[in-house]
C-alpha cells in the first residue's frame, strides 16, 4: 500500500533549460534573455505531457512571485539573478569558468573547461520548484508551462516584521537573523579582498611601467632585454591579479549575494507563519467574546428571541472561522518547518560548498599561472 507521500513521488514534473538566447541580448544591452524550456510530466491536469516553449527571465520572476503569494506553506527558493554572458576578446560566449581559458604566451594550450562542472543556477531553481511535493501541483506553474504568453500574475512583495513575535518563533527567527548577519559580514570581507587584489594589480602595473621607463634609457642591450622581459611579466601578473578579483566576485561574491536574498525569502516565510498564528489567535478571541455574549444572554431575565438567534449565529460563525484559521496555521507551521529542515538548509549547504570549491579551483589555477611567470622571469635573468 502506498502512502500519500510515496504516491506524490510517482507524479513527476520536470522543466529543463535546453538553451538560452543571451548572446544577442548582451550585444543589445537587454537585461531580459529568453530561455527555451522543455517540460515533461505525467500530471493529469496538463493538456500536453511534453512541451518545448520560450520564457523571458522576467516571466520566471513573475512565476516566482506568484508561487510565493499563493503557496503560503511552501518555502520557495529565491530566483537567481539574471545570468549575464561573458564574451572573450573575439566576441564569443565563454563559460562560467572562463579563467580556465587563460593562456600565457609561451603555453601551447589552456585547460579545457569541464561543461559538467558549470552549474546552471536557473536549472537548479526550476528543479527545486518542480520536484517539491506541493509546489509542482501549483495552478500558476501549470499556467506558466501551458500558457502561450507565460505568467500574467503581478509581483507581490511580503515585508518582514518581528512585531508581536511569539516565543515559539524566536528560535527560527534568531537562526535566520544570525545567518543573515554572517552573510552580510562575508559579503563585506569579500568586497574588501576584491579591493585589495585590484590594488595589487595596480601595483604590478606601476612596476611594469617603471621598468619600461628604465629600459628606455638603458644603453646596455642585455639589460634592455631584461627590463623588457620583466616588465612584460609584471604586466601579466597584473592581468592575472585582476582575473583573480573577478573570479572571486563571480563565485563567492555572487553566491553570497544570492544566499542573502534566499535568507530574506526564508524570513518572509516565517513572517507568513507568524501572520497565520496571529489570525488564529484573533479568531479565538472573537470566539471567546461571542461565547461571553451568549452567556450574558443566558443570565439575562428578559431574553429577546431575535437577539439570542443573532448571538448564537455569531458564535457558530466565530467557531467555524477559528477552526479554519487553526487548520491554516497548522498547515503552514508544519509544512514550512519541514521545508526549512529538508530543503532550505541542505540546499544552502550544497550551494555554498559548490561555490567554495569553484572559487578555490579558480584561485589555484591562476596562482599556478603566476608561478609560471615568476619562473620565466628567473630564467630570463
FENBELRA-V877359 format. One record per pair of residues at least 24 apart in sequence whose C-alpha atoms are under 10 Angstrom apart, sorted by the first residue. I is the first residue (numbers start at 1). J is the second residue. D is the distance in Angstrom with one decimal. If there is no record, write none. Layout:
BEGIN
i:j:d
I:J:D
I:J:D
END
This chain:
BEGIN
i:j:d
5:133:7.8
6:133:10.0
8:132:9.7
8:133:6.5
8:134:8.8
8:136:9.8
8:137:9.8
9:131:8.6
9:132:9.4
9:133:7.3
10:42:8.8
10:43:9.8
11:41:7.7
11:42:6.2
11:43:6.2
11:44:9.3
11:131:9.6
11:133:9.1
11:136:9.1
11:137:9.5
12:40:7.9
12:41:5.4
12:42:5.9
12:43:6.9
12:130:8.0
12:131:7.4
12:132:9.8
12:133:9.5
12:136:8.1
12:137:9.8
13:39:7.2
13:40:5.8
13:41:4.3
13:42:6.9
13:43:7.2
13:49:9.2
13:50:9.9
13:127:9.0
13:129:9.5
13:130:5.7
13:131:7.0
13:132:9.6
13:136:6.7
13:137:9.0
14:38:8.0
14:39:5.5
14:40:5.3
14:41:6.4
14:42:9.8
14:50:9.7
14:126:7.9
14:127:6.8
14:128:9.7
14:129:9.1
14:130:5.8
14:131:7.4
14:136:9.0
15:39:4.3
15:40:6.6
15:41:8.8
15:50:9.7
15:51:9.3
15:52:9.3
15:123:8.0
15:126:6.4
15:127:7.1
15:129:9.3
15:130:7.2
15:131:9.8
15:145:8.6
16:40:8.6
16:52:9.3
16:122:9.3
16:123:6.4
16:124:9.4
16:126:7.6
16:127:8.0
17:52:9.7
17:53:10.0
17:54:9.6
17:120:8.7
17:122:7.9
17:123:6.1
17:124:9.8
17:126:8.8
18:52:8.8
18:53:9.8
18:54:9.9
18:123:9.5
19:54:9.5
20:54:9.1
20:55:9.6
20:56:9.6
20:57:10.0
20:83:9.7
21:54:9.7
21:56:9.6
21:85:10.0
22:83:8.4
22:84:7.4
22:85:6.6
22:86:10.0
22:93:9.3
23:84:8.9
23:85:6.6
23:86:8.8
23:87:8.5
23:91:9.2
23:92:8.5
23:93:6.9
24:85:9.8
25:84:9.0
25:85:8.9
26:84:7.2
26:85:6.7
26:86:8.7
26:87:9.0
27:85:9.8
27:87:9.9
27:91:9.4
29:84:9.9
30:84:9.8
31:56:9.9
31:57:8.5
31:58:9.1
31:82:7.4
31:83:8.9
31:84:7.8
32:56:6.1
32:57:5.4
32:58:6.3
32:59:9.3
32:82:7.5
32:83:9.3
32:84:9.4
33:57:5.9
33:58:8.5
33:82:8.1
33:83:8.3
33:84:8.6
33:85:10.0
34:58:9.1
34:59:9.5
35:60:9.5
35:122:9.5
37:123:9.6
37:145:8.9
38:145:8.9
39:130:10.0
39:145:7.3
39:146:9.4
41:130:9.9
41:136:10.0
43:136:9.2
43:137:8.3
43:142:9.7
45:137:9.2
45:139:9.2
45:142:8.2
46:139:9.9
46:142:6.9
46:143:9.3
46:145:8.9
46:146:7.6
47:142:9.6
47:146:7.8
48:145:9.5
48:146:7.7
49:146:10.0
51:145:8.0
51:146:8.1
52:145:9.0
52:146:9.8
53:145:7.7
53:146:8.6
53:147:9.5
53:148:8.4
53:150:9.3
54:145:9.4
54:148:9.2
54:149:9.3
54:150:8.6
55:144:8.7
55:145:9.1
55:148:9.6
55:149:8.4
55:150:6.6
55:151:9.1
56:150:8.5
56:151:10.0
57:81:9.3
57:82:6.8
57:83:9.1
57:122:9.5
58:82:8.9
58:150:9.9
58:151:9.3
59:144:8.2
59:149:9.0
59:150:6.3
59:151:5.8
59:152:8.1
59:153:9.2
60:122:9.2
60:126:9.4
60:144:8.6
60:150:8.6
60:151:7.9
61:151:9.1
61:154:9.9
61:155:8.3
62:140:10.0
62:144:9.4
62:150:9.1
62:151:6.2
62:152:7.4
62:153:6.2
62:154:6.6
62:155:6.1
62:156:8.9
63:140:7.2
63:141:7.1
63:143:9.4
63:144:7.0
63:150:8.6
63:151:6.0
63:152:8.5
63:153:7.4
63:154:9.2
63:155:8.8
64:125:10.0
64:129:9.4
64:140:9.7
64:141:9.3
64:151:9.7
64:153:9.9
64:155:8.7
64:156:9.6
65:153:8.1
65:154:7.7
65:155:5.5
65:156:5.8
65:157:7.7
65:158:9.7
66:138:9.8
66:140:6.9
66:141:8.8
66:151:8.5
66:152:9.2
66:153:6.2
66:154:7.3
66:155:6.9
66:156:7.2
67:129:9.4
67:135:7.7
67:138:7.6
67:139:9.3
67:140:7.0
67:141:7.8
67:153:9.8
67:156:9.8
68:135:10.0
68:155:9.7
68:156:8.0
68:157:9.0
68:158:8.8
68:265:8.9
68:268:9.4
68:269:8.5
69:153:10.0
69:154:9.9
69:155:8.7
69:156:6.5
69:157:8.4
69:158:8.3
69:272:10.0
70:135:9.9
70:138:8.5
70:139:9.5
70:140:8.5
70:156:10.0
71:134:8.4
71:135:7.3
71:138:7.9
71:140:9.9
71:332:9.3
72:269:7.5
72:272:6.9
72:273:8.2
72:276:9.4
72:328:9.4
72:329:10.0
72:331:9.2
72:332:6.6
72:333:9.9
72:335:9.4
72:336:8.6
73:134:8.9
73:135:9.6
73:269:7.9
73:270:9.8
73:272:8.4
73:273:8.1
73:328:8.9
73:329:9.0
73:330:9.6
73:331:6.7
73:332:4.3
73:333:7.4
73:334:8.2
73:335:5.6
73:336:5.5
73:337:9.2
73:338:9.8
73:339:8.7
74:129:9.9
74:132:8.8
74:133:9.5
74:134:7.4
74:135:7.1
74:266:9.9
74:269:7.9
74:331:10.0
74:332:7.8
74:335:6.7
74:336:5.9
74:337:9.4
74:338:9.2
74:339:6.8
74:340:9.3
75:129:9.8
75:132:9.8
75:135:9.3
75:262:9.8
75:265:7.6
75:266:6.5
75:267:9.7
75:268:9.1
75:269:6.2
75:270:9.1
75:332:9.9
75:335:8.6
75:336:6.2
75:337:9.1
75:338:9.3
75:339:6.0
75:340:7.2
75:343:8.4
75:344:7.7
76:125:9.4
76:128:8.6
76:129:7.3
76:132:9.3
76:135:8.3
76:262:8.9
76:265:7.4
76:266:8.1
76:269:8.5
76:336:9.9
76:339:8.9
76:343:9.6
76:344:9.0
77:125:7.1
77:126:9.6
77:128:7.7
77:129:7.9
77:259:9.6
77:261:9.1
77:262:6.1
77:263:9.0
77:265:7.0
77:266:8.1
77:343:9.1
77:344:7.7
77:347:9.3
77:348:10.0
78:125:7.9
78:258:7.7
78:259:8.3
78:260:9.5
78:261:6.5
78:262:5.0
78:263:8.6
78:264:8.7
78:265:6.4
78:266:9.0
79:121:8.7
79:122:7.5
79:124:9.8
79:125:6.6
79:126:9.0
79:258:8.4
79:261:8.8
79:262:8.3
80:120:9.9
80:121:6.4
80:122:6.5
80:123:9.9
80:124:9.4
80:125:7.5
80:254:9.5
80:255:9.2
80:257:9.5
80:258:6.4
80:259:9.3
80:261:8.9
80:262:9.0
81:121:8.8
81:122:8.7
81:254:8.7
81:255:10.0
81:257:9.2
81:258:7.4
81:261:9.9
82:121:9.6
82:122:8.7
83:120:9.2
83:121:8.6
83:122:8.4
96:120:9.2
96:247:9.4
96:250:8.4
96:251:9.1
97:247:8.3
97:250:9.4
97:251:9.3
97:358:8.2
97:359:9.7
97:361:9.4
97:362:7.7
98:243:9.6
98:247:8.6
98:362:9.1
99:240:9.4
99:243:7.3
99:244:8.5
99:246:9.4
99:247:7.4
99:361:9.7
99:362:6.5
99:363:9.1
99:365:7.9
99:366:7.5
100:361:9.5
100:362:7.6
100:365:7.4
100:366:8.5
102:240:8.9
102:243:9.3
102:365:9.6
102:366:8.5
102:369:8.8
103:369:8.5
104:236:8.3
104:369:7.6
104:370:9.7
104:372:8.8
104:373:8.4
105:236:9.7
106:372:9.7
106:373:9.7
106:376:9.6
107:372:9.9
111:365:9.5
117:354:9.5
117:358:8.9
118:358:9.1
119:351:9.9
119:354:8.9
119:355:9.8
121:351:9.6
124:351:9.9
128:343:8.5
128:347:9.1
132:339:9.2
132:343:8.9
134:335:9.5
157:268:9.3
158:265:9.0
158:267:9.9
158:268:6.3
158:269:8.8
158:271:8.5
158:272:8.5
159:264:9.5
159:265:9.9
159:267:9.2
159:268:6.7
159:271:8.0
159:272:9.6
160:264:8.2
160:265:9.3
160:266:9.9
160:267:6.6
160:268:5.4
160:269:8.7
160:270:8.4
160:271:5.9
160:272:8.7
161:267:9.0
161:268:8.5
161:270:9.6
161:271:6.7
161:272:9.9
161:274:9.3
161:275:9.8
162:267:9.9
162:270:9.7
162:271:7.7
162:274:8.8
163:271:9.8
163:274:9.5
164:274:8.6
164:275:9.5
164:278:8.3
165:271:9.4
165:274:7.3
165:275:9.7
165:277:9.9
165:278:9.3
166:274:8.0
166:277:9.0
166:278:9.3
168:274:9.8
169:270:8.0
169:271:9.5
169:273:8.8
169:274:7.6
172:266:9.9
172:267:8.9
172:270:7.9
172:337:9.2
172:340:9.6
173:266:9.4
173:267:7.1
173:270:7.4
173:271:9.1
175:267:10.0
176:263:6.7
176:264:8.4
176:266:7.7
176:267:6.7
176:270:9.5
177:263:8.5
177:264:9.1
177:267:8.1
179:259:9.7
179:260:8.8
179:263:7.8
180:259:8.5
180:260:6.2
180:261:9.2
180:262:9.5
180:263:6.4
180:264:7.8
180:267:9.5
181:260:9.1
182:260:9.5
183:256:6.4
183:257:8.2
183:258:10.0
183:259:7.6
183:260:6.3
183:263:9.2
184:256:8.1
184:257:8.5
184:259:9.9
184:260:7.4
185:256:10.0
186:252:9.3
186:253:8.8
186:256:7.5
186:257:9.8
187:249:9.8
187:252:8.6
187:253:6.6
187:254:9.3
187:255:9.6
187:256:6.4
187:257:7.3
187:260:9.3
188:253:9.6
189:253:9.8
190:245:9.6
190:248:7.7
190:249:7.6
190:252:7.8
190:253:6.6
190:256:9.3
191:245:9.5
191:248:9.3
191:249:8.0
191:253:7.9
193:245:8.0
193:248:8.7
193:249:9.7
194:241:9.8
194:242:8.8
194:244:8.5
194:245:5.1
194:246:7.8
194:247:9.6
194:248:7.2
194:249:7.3
194:253:9.5
195:245:8.0
196:241:9.9
196:245:8.7
197:238:9.4
197:240:9.9
197:241:6.1
197:242:6.8
197:243:9.3
197:244:7.5
197:245:5.9
197:246:9.5
197:248:9.9
198:238:8.6
198:239:9.8
198:241:6.9
198:242:5.9
198:243:9.4
198:244:9.1
198:245:6.7
198:246:9.4
199:238:9.6
199:241:9.1
199:242:9.2
200:237:9.4
200:238:7.4
200:241:7.0
200:242:8.6
201:234:9.2
201:235:8.6
201:236:9.5
201:237:7.2
201:238:4.2
201:239:6.9
201:240:7.9
201:241:5.2
201:242:6.0
201:243:9.4
201:244:9.7
201:245:9.2
202:235:9.6
202:238:6.7
202:239:9.4
202:241:9.0
202:242:8.9
203:234:9.2
203:235:9.9
203:237:10.0
203:238:7.8
204:231:9.1
204:233:9.2
204:234:5.4
204:235:6.5
204:236:8.7
204:237:6.6
204:238:5.2
204:239:8.9
204:241:8.8
205:231:8.6
205:232:9.6
205:233:9.9
205:234:6.5
205:235:5.5
205:236:8.8
205:237:8.2
205:238:5.7
205:239:8.6
206:231:9.6
206:234:8.8
206:235:8.8
206:238:9.3
207:231:7.3
207:234:6.8
207:235:8.4
207:238:9.7
208:232:6.8
208:233:7.9
208:234:5.3
208:235:5.8
208:236:9.4
208:237:9.6
208:238:8.9
209:234:9.0
209:235:8.6
222:381:9.7
223:381:9.2
225:380:9.0
225:381:9.6
226:377:8.7
226:380:6.7
226:381:6.5
227:380:9.8
227:381:9.4
229:376:9.0
229:377:7.1
229:380:7.2
229:381:8.9
230:373:9.3
230:374:9.0
230:376:9.0
230:377:5.9
230:378:9.0
230:380:8.0
230:381:8.5
231:377:9.5
232:373:9.4
232:377:9.3
233:370:9.0
233:372:9.8
233:373:6.0
233:374:7.4
233:375:9.9
233:376:8.2
233:377:6.8
234:370:9.7
234:373:8.5
234:374:8.9
234:377:9.3
236:369:9.3
236:370:8.1
236:373:7.6
237:366:9.7
237:367:9.7
237:369:8.6
237:370:6.1
237:371:9.4
237:373:7.4
237:374:8.8
238:370:9.6
239:370:9.9
240:363:9.9
240:366:6.6
240:367:8.3
240:369:7.8
240:370:7.1
241:363:9.8
241:366:8.3
241:367:9.0
241:370:8.7
243:362:9.2
243:363:9.1
243:366:7.9
244:359:9.3
244:362:7.4
244:363:6.2
244:364:9.6
244:365:9.5
244:366:6.8
244:367:8.6
245:363:9.2
247:358:9.1
247:359:7.0
247:360:9.8
247:361:9.9
247:362:6.6
247:363:7.7
247:366:9.7
248:355:9.8
248:356:9.7
248:358:9.4
248:359:6.2
248:360:9.0
248:362:8.2
248:363:8.0
249:359:9.1
250:355:9.3
250:358:9.8
250:359:8.6
251:352:9.7
251:354:9.1
251:355:5.6
251:356:7.5
251:357:9.2
251:358:6.6
251:359:5.6
251:360:9.4
251:362:8.9
252:352:8.2
252:353:10.0
252:354:9.5
252:355:5.7
252:356:6.5
252:357:9.5
252:358:8.4
252:359:6.4
252:360:9.7
253:355:9.1
253:359:9.6
254:355:8.9
255:348:9.9
255:351:7.7
255:352:7.1
255:354:9.4
255:355:6.6
255:356:9.2
256:351:9.8
256:352:8.1
256:355:9.0
258:351:9.9
259:348:7.3
259:351:8.8
259:352:8.6
262:344:8.9
262:348:8.8
263:344:9.1
263:348:9.4
266:336:9.2
266:339:9.8
266:340:8.0
266:344:8.1
269:332:9.2
269:336:7.5
269:340:9.7
270:332:9.4
270:333:8.9
270:336:7.9
270:337:9.2
270:340:10.0
272:329:9.4
272:332:8.1
272:333:9.3
272:336:9.7
273:328:9.6
273:329:6.9
273:330:9.2
273:331:9.5
273:332:6.1
273:333:6.0
273:334:9.7
273:336:7.9
273:337:9.7
274:329:8.7
274:332:9.6
274:333:8.9
275:329:8.7
276:325:7.2
276:326:8.3
276:327:9.8
276:328:7.0
276:329:5.1
276:330:8.8
276:331:9.7
276:332:7.6
276:333:8.5
277:325:8.1
277:326:7.9
277:328:8.9
277:329:5.8
277:330:8.7
277:332:9.4
277:333:8.7
278:325:9.3
278:329:9.1
279:321:9.8
279:322:8.7
279:324:10.0
279:325:6.4
279:326:8.5
279:328:9.4
279:329:8.4
280:321:8.6
280:322:6.2
280:323:8.3
280:324:8.3
280:325:4.9
280:326:5.5
280:327:8.9
280:328:8.4
280:329:7.0
280:330:9.9
281:322:8.3
281:325:8.6
281:326:8.6
282:322:8.4
282:325:9.3
283:318:6.8
283:319:8.1
283:320:9.4
283:321:6.6
283:322:5.0
283:323:8.7
283:324:9.3
283:325:7.3
283:326:8.9
284:318:7.9
284:319:7.9
284:321:8.7
284:322:5.7
284:323:8.9
284:325:9.1
284:326:9.1
285:318:9.2
285:322:9.0
286:314:9.4
286:315:8.5
286:317:9.9
286:318:6.4
286:319:8.7
286:321:9.4
286:322:8.4
287:314:8.5
287:315:6.2
287:316:8.5
287:317:8.5
287:318:5.0
287:319:5.9
287:320:9.2
287:321:8.7
287:322:7.2
288:315:8.6
288:318:8.7
288:319:9.2
289:314:9.9
289:315:8.6
289:318:9.3
290:314:6.5
290:315:5.1
290:316:8.8
290:317:9.5
290:318:7.3
290:319:9.2
291:315:6.1
291:316:9.4
291:318:9.2
291:319:9.5
END
